[in-house]
Amino acid sequence: MFATLLNYMDRQVLPQIGTELKNQYSLDDARYGIVGRNFAWAFAFGAICFGLIADRVGPRMLYPFVLIGWSLAGLATPLMADPKYSSLVEDPNQPGSGPYYWLLMCRTLLGFFEAGHWPCALLTARQVLTAKDRPLGNGLLQSGASLGAILVPPYIWAMRQLGGGWEIAFWTIGAIGLLWVPVWLMLVKRGDLSHRADAPVASAPKLPDKPFDLRHFLRIYIALLSIHLGINISWQFIREWLPKYLKESLGFSADAADFIVPAYYISAELGCFAFGFFVRYLVAHGREIHSARVMGYAVFAAITASAALVPILGGGWPAVIAIVIAGAGILGLHPCYYALVQELPAKHMAFFAGFLTAIGWFTVGMVHKLMGEHIKATGSYDVGFLLAGLAPLGGLVGLLVLWRK
């Protein structure tokens, strides 16, 4: 959970200060969309690479490696303000482009290394949790994302009030990330993650393996892809563009946005835990585990759909409230997805999950680029919020149609 928190704190600083950097470093909406695209595409590539590695070596040593990588990328980001470094990547045909290209490089590296967090986290959770506890346990894991995003805006606000620059947030969060590594290595000993929590005991009779059914596997995999595409497009659009929407479209001040954005992530945090408790409640009252997950997905997808009301509400506080409510639904869907992914074939779970992540993040990258161009041309975020609200419904269809008992 704490690694997820650091992952999101490093990721969330830029969206929170994007408007402030817009004029100072020529970071218009189209360029901002390209930065988001490169982060997403690097994340997609990293998901496959680290998924393959995680299946072979496990998370104990890989986790510190990727966390050091993304922390260093965060630490290097403020150097975009130093001409000594930004001039190294400046395009001679575009005077003043050095800071933009330095930022682009750092966010690309950040995306690549941050991708390694998820195969490590999912493998760890699968090893220490039983099937019944994974929805709630994955909710605890995922809650670090919203908790990290909650902390960033007030932290930046405090730095602003104390007269500090935006660079401090990158430096301090990156440094804290490096401190996580020795703690992990002290707490997780060699061999701790070698056996699954729900593995049969040695004395239990060994059941014959079921023959591999390619059609069954493909149905499940396509269902997982539809879920991942829906929740990733929804969550990542709002994560990347919400602070800019509040400041540039709704006219809120930077200080006001620094308190509205945490409200969205607090709602997301509550939704993340609520899903796990909801599924456990249904199972405790006799519902089969998968049926409980599907019912939970349907309820939380309906909550997410409130984001699609933003174009109808016409802005202002009603739109803000609809987005805050949607946050609970979107993040609540994540532990459901993780619990389903953890039932993929154990030997190659990290790779299979990484490939799904790669497809999802490649798609998100295209969405960021296209939305950046659209917002620059029209000044409207309506299409993005409509997409964010309705995209997870595709995953519900996939679950109902393709994932058979």
C-alpha positions in Angstrom: 0.0 0.0 0.0 2.8 2.4 0.9 4.6 1.6 -2.4 1.3 2.4 -4.2 1.1 5.7 -2.3 4.6 6.7 -3.4 3.8 5.6 -7.0 0.8 8.0 -7.1 2.5 10.8 -5.3 5.3 10.8 -7.9 2.7 10.5 -10.7 0.3 13.2 -9.4 2.6 16.2 -8.8 2.6 17.2 -12.5 -1.2 17.2 -13.0 -1.6 19.3 -9.9 0.9 22.0 -11.1 0.3 21.6 -14.9 -1.6 24.9 -15.2 1.2 26.8 -13.4 3.8 25.3 -15.8 1.6 26.0 -18.8 2.8 29.5 -19.6 6.2 29.4 -17.9 7.4 26.4 -19.9 5.2 26.5 -23.0 3.3 23.4 -21.8 0.0 24.0 -23.7 -2.8 21.4 -23.7 -1.5 19.6 -26.8 2.0 19.2 -25.4 0.5 18.2 -22.0 -1.5 15.5 -23.8 1.7 14.2 -25.5 3.5 14.1 -22.1 0.5 12.0 -20.9 0.7 9.8 -24.0 4.5 9.1 -23.5 4.0 8.3 -19.9 1.2 5.8 -20.8 3.1 4.2 -23.7 6.2 3.8 -21.5 4.0 2.3 -18.8 2.6 -0.2 -21.4 6.1 -1.2 -22.5 7.3 -1.5 -18.8 4.2 -3.6 -17.9 5.2 -6.3 -20.4 9.0 -6.2 -19.5 8.5 -6.3 -15.8 5.6 -8.8 -16.0 8.0 -11.3 -17.7 10.8 -10.6 -15.2 8.4 -10.8 -12.2 7.2 -14.3 -13.2 10.8 -15.5 -13.3 12.5 -13.8 -10.3 9.5 -12.8 -8.1 8.9 -9.4 -6.4 11.3 -9.4 -3.5 14.3 -7.9 -5.4 12.4 -6.5 -8.5 10.2 -4.3 -6.3 13.1 -2.2 -4.9 14.7 -1.9 -8.4 11.6 -0.4 -10.0 10.9 1.8 -7.0 14.4 3.2 -7.1 13.9 3.8 -10.9 10.8 5.8 -10.6 12.0 7.8 -7.6 15.1 8.9 -9.5 12.9 9.9 -12.5 10.9 12.1 -10.1 14.0 13.6 -8.6 15.4 14.5 -12.0 12.1 16.2 -13.2 12.8 19.7 -11.6 16.0 19.9 -13.6 13.8 21.1 -16.5 14.0 24.5 -14.9 17.8 24.5 -15.1 19.1 25.6 -18.6 22.3 23.6 -18.0 20.3 20.4 -18.3 17.3 21.4 -20.4 19.6 22.8 -23.1 20.9 19.2 -23.6 17.6 18.1 -25.1 16.4 21.3 -26.7 15.3 21.2 -30.4 17.4 23.8 -32.3 14.4 24.5 -34.5 12.2 25.2 -31.4 13.9 27.8 -29.2 12.8 27.4 -25.5 11.7 23.8 -26.0 14.3 22.3 -23.7 12.2 22.3 -20.5 9.4 20.6 -22.4 11.6 17.8 -23.8 13.3 17.3 -20.4 9.9 16.9 -18.8 8.9 14.5 -21.6 12.0 12.4 -21.0 11.5 12.2 -17.2 7.8 11.4 -17.5 8.6 8.6 -20.0 11.1 7.1 -17.6 8.7 7.5 -14.7 6.0 5.6 -16.6 8.4 2.8 -17.5 9.5 2.1 -14.0 6.2 2.7 -12.3 4.7 -0.1 -14.5 6.9 -2.5 -12.5 4.9 -1.8 -9.3 1.8 -3.6 -10.4 3.1 -7.1 -11.2 5.1 -7.0 -8.0 2.1 -5.8 -5.9 -0.3 -8.3 -7.5 2.1 -11.2 -7.0 2.7 -10.2 -3.4 -1.1 -9.9 -2.7 -1.8 -13.2 -4.4 0.8 -15.0 -2.2 -0.3 -13.6 1.1 -4.1 -13.5 0.7 -6.8 -16.2 0.2 -9.3 -15.9 -2.6 -12.0 -14.7 -0.1 -9.8 -12.0 1.2 -8.4 -10.7 -2.1 -11.2 -8.2 -2.9 -10.7 -6.4 0.4 -6.9 -6.9 0.4 -6.6 -5.6 -3.1 -8.7 -2.6 -1.9 -6.1 -1.9 0.8 -3.4 -2.2 -1.8 -5.2 0.1 -4.3 -6.2 2.6 -1.5 -2.6 3.7 -1.6 -3.3 5.3 -4.9 -6.0 7.6 -3.7 -4.2 8.2 -0.4 -1.2 9.4 -2.4 -3.3 11.6 -4.6 -5.1 13.0 -1.5 -1.7 14.1 0.1 -0.2 15.8 -3.0 -2.6 18.8 -3.4 -2.4 20.0 0.3 1.3 19.4 0.3 1.8 21.6 -2.8 -0.6 24.2 -1.2 1.6 24.2 1.9 4.8 24.6 -0.1 3.1 27.6 -1.9 2.1 29.2 1.3 5.6 28.9 2.7 7.1 30.4 -0.5 8.6 27.2 -1.8 8.7 26.4 -5.5 7.0 23.5 -7.3 10.4 21.7 -7.5 10.3 20.8 -3.8 7.5 18.4 -4.2 9.4 16.3 -6.8 12.6 16.3 -4.7 11.0 15.4 -1.4 8.7 12.7 -2.7 11.5 11.1 -4.7 13.7 11.1 -1.7 11.0 9.4 0.5 10.7 6.7 -2.1 14.3 5.8 -1.8 13.7 5.2 2.0 11.1 2.6 1.2 13.7 0.2 -0.2 15.6 -0.8 3.0 12.2 -1.1 4.9 10.9 -3.6 2.3 14.1 -5.6 2.4 14.0 -5.8 6.2 10.3 -6.8 6.4 10.2 -9.3 3.5 12.7 -12.1 3.9 13.9 -14.5 1.3 11.3 -17.2 0.8 8.4 -15.3 2.4 6.5 -15.0 -0.9 7.2 -18.6 -2.2 3.9 -20.2 -1.2 0.3 -19.1 -1.8 -1.9 -18.5 1.2 -4.7 -20.7 -0.3 -2.4 -23.5 -1.5 -3.4 -27.0 -0.4 -1.5 -28.4 2.5 1.1 -31.1 1.7 -1.0 -33.9 3.3 -4.1 -33.1 1.2 -4.7 -35.4 -1.8 -3.4 -33.9 -5.1 -6.2 -33.4 -7.6 -5.5 -34.0 -11.2 -4.9 -30.8 -13.3 -7.7 -29.8 -15.6 -6.8 -29.8 -19.3 -6.1 -26.4 -20.7 -9.1 -25.0 -22.5 -8.0 -22.3 -25.0 -11.5 -21.1 -25.7 -12.3 -20.8 -22.0 -9.0 -18.9 -21.4 -9.7 -16.5 -24.3 -13.2 -15.7 -23.1 -11.8 -14.8 -19.6 -8.9 -12.9 -21.1 -11.1 -10.8 -23.3 -13.5 -10.1 -20.4 -10.5 -8.9 -18.3 -9.4 -6.7 -21.2 -12.8 -5.1 -21.5 -12.7 -4.4 -17.7 -9.2 -3.0 -17.7 -9.8 -0.8 -20.7 -12.9 0.7 -19.2 -11.6 1.4 -15.7 -8.2 2.6 -16.9 -9.6 5.1 -19.4 -12.0 6.4 -16.8 -9.6 6.6 -13.9 -6.6 8.0 -15.9 -8.5 10.7 -17.7 -9.8 12.2 -14.5 -6.5 11.7 -12.7 -4.6 13.6 -15.4 -7.0 16.3 -16.3 -9.1 17.1 -13.2 -6.8 19.9 -11.8 -6.6 21.6 -15.1 -10.4 21.3 -15.6 -11.1 22.9 -12.2 -8.7 25.8 -12.8 -9.0 26.4 -16.6 -12.6 25.5 -17.3 -14.4 26.1 -14.1 -12.3 29.0 -13.0 -11.3 27.8 -9.5 -8.1 29.2 -8.0 -5.0 27.0 -7.5 -5.6 27.1 -3.8 -9.3 26.0 -4.2 -8.3 23.2 -6.6 -5.8 22.0 -4.1 -8.7 21.2 -1.7 -11.3 20.0 -4.3 -9.0 17.4 -5.8 -8.4 15.6 -2.5 -12.2 15.4 -2.0 -12.4 13.4 -5.2 -9.6 11.0 -4.0 -11.2 10.7 -0.5 -14.3 9.5 -2.2 -12.2 7.1 -4.3 -10.5 5.8 -1.1 -13.9 5.1 0.5 -15.1 3.4 -2.6 -12.0 1.2 -2.8 -12.7 -0.2 0.7 -16.5 -0.3 0.2 -16.2 -2.7 -2.7 -14.2 -5.2 -0.6 -16.6 -5.0 2.3 -19.6 -5.3 -0.1 -18.2 -8.5 -1.6 -17.3 -10.0 1.7 -20.9 -9.2 3.0 -22.5 -10.9 0.0 -20.2 -14.0 0.4 -20.9 -14.2 4.1 -24.7 -14.3 3.3 -24.4 -17.2 1.0 -23.6 -15.7 -2.4 -20.9 -17.4 -4.5 -17.6 -15.4 -4.7 -17.7 -14.7 -8.5 -21.4 -13.8 -8.4 -20.7 -11.4 -5.6 -17.9 -9.8 -7.6 -20.1 -9.3 -10.6 -22.9 -7.8 -8.5 -20.3 -5.5 -6.9 -19.0 -4.5 -10.4 -22.4 -3.6 -11.6 -23.2 -1.4 -8.6 -19.9 0.5 -8.7 -20.0 0.9 -12.5 -23.4 2.6 -12.0 -21.8 5.0 -9.5 -19.0 5.7 -11.9 -21.6 6.7 -14.6 -22.3 9.9 -12.6 -19.2 11.4 -14.4 -21.2 11.2 -17.6 -23.6 13.8 -16.2 -20.9 16.6 -16.2 -21.8 17.8 -19.8 -25.5 17.9 -18.8 -24.9 19.8 -15.5 -23.0 22.6 -17.3 -20.1 23.1 -14.8 -20.0 24.7 -11.4 -20.4 22.8 -8.1 -23.0 20.3 -9.5 -20.3 19.0 -11.9 -17.8 18.9 -9.2 -20.1 16.8 -7.0 -20.8 14.4 -9.9 -17.1 13.9 -10.4 -16.5 13.3 -6.7 -19.2 10.7 -6.6 -17.8 9.0 -9.7 -14.4 8.6 -7.9 -15.9 6.1 -5.4 -17.2 4.0 -8.3 -14.0 4.1 -10.4 -11.5 3.1 -7.7 -14.0 0.6 -6.3 -13.8 -1.3 -9.6 -10.0 -1.7 -9.3 -9.9 -4.4 -6.5 -12.5 -6.4 -8.5 -10.2 -6.4 -11.5 -7.2 -7.4 -9.5 -9.0 -10.2 -7.8 -10.1 -11.6 -11.2 -6.6 -11.2 -12.6 -5.2 -13.2 -9.7 -7.1 -16.2 -11.0 -5.1 -16.3 -14.2 -2.7 -19.3 -14.6 -0.3 -18.8 -11.7 2.9 -19.6 -13.5 2.5 -16.7 -15.9 0.2 -14.4 -14.1 2.5 -11.3 -14.1 3.0 -11.6 -17.8 -0.6 -12.1 -18.6 -1.5 -9.2 -16.4 1.3 -7.1 -17.8 0.0 -7.7 -21.4 -3.5 -6.5 -20.4 -1.9 -3.4 -18.7 0.1 -2.7 -21.9 -3.0 -2.7 -24.1 -4.8 -0.6 -21.6 -2.1 2.0 -21.2 -1.4 2.2 -25.0 -5.1 3.1 -25.4 -4.9 5.6 -22.5 -1.9 7.2 -24.2 -4.0 7.8 -27.4 -6.8 9.2 -25.3 -4.5 11.7 -23.6 -3.0 12.9 -26.9 -6.4 13.2 -28.6 -8.0 14.9 -25.6 -5.1 17.3 -25.4 -5.7 18.3 -29.0 -9.4 18.5 -28.5 -9.2 20.6 -25.3 -6.7 23.0 -27.0 -9.0 23.4 -30.0 -12.3 23.7 -28.1 -11.6 24.4 -24.5 -14.2 21.7 -23.6 -13.7 18.6 -21.4 -17.2 17.3 -21.9 -16.2 14.4 -24.2 -13.6 13.2 -21.7 -16.0 13.1 -18.8 -18.7 11.4 -20.9 -16.1 8.7 -21.8 -14.9 8.4 -18.2 -18.5 7.8 -16.9 -19.5 5.2 -19.4 -16.3 3.3 -20.3 -16.5 0.8 -17.4 -19.9 -0.5 -18.6 -18.1 -2.3 -21.3 -16.4 -4.4 -18.6 -19.8 -5.3 -17.1 -20.9 -6.6 -20.5 -17.7 -8.6 -20.8 -18.2 -10.2 -17.3 -21.8 -11.1 -18.0 -21.3 -12.5 -21.5 -17.8 -14.0 -21.5 -16.9 -15.0 -17.9 -18.9 -18.2 -17.4 -19.0 -20.1 -14.2 
